[in-house]
Amino acid sequence: MTTRVERSFRGISERLAVRYLTNLGGERVADDTVADEDGEWTATFSSDTVEIGPSLSLTEITVVFEGDEDALESLVDDFAQKAMRAGG
């Protein structure tokens, strides 16, 4: 059964999101998608600029993780940990 988890992260770039996902065992398969070689998960991402107050804006990355529930549990947690260290 395929599970879908959507999470948003502020303060990291698409480049960093791709690096983190490839460090977690994925390979870039499209401009906006990273997947693992075993087919257990895919992560599709998009970015937008969000306004924080009147003069501050940040990049917000939205990642949609899809795949095996067991694989996603650790993947999403590991990715979030990396993103929180880099972002805000």
Secondary structure, DSSP 8 states (H G I E B T S, - for coil): -EEEEEEEEES--HHHHHHHHHHTTEEEEETTEEEETTSSEEEEEEEEEEEETTTEEEEEEEEEEEEEHHHHHHHHHHHHHHHHHH--
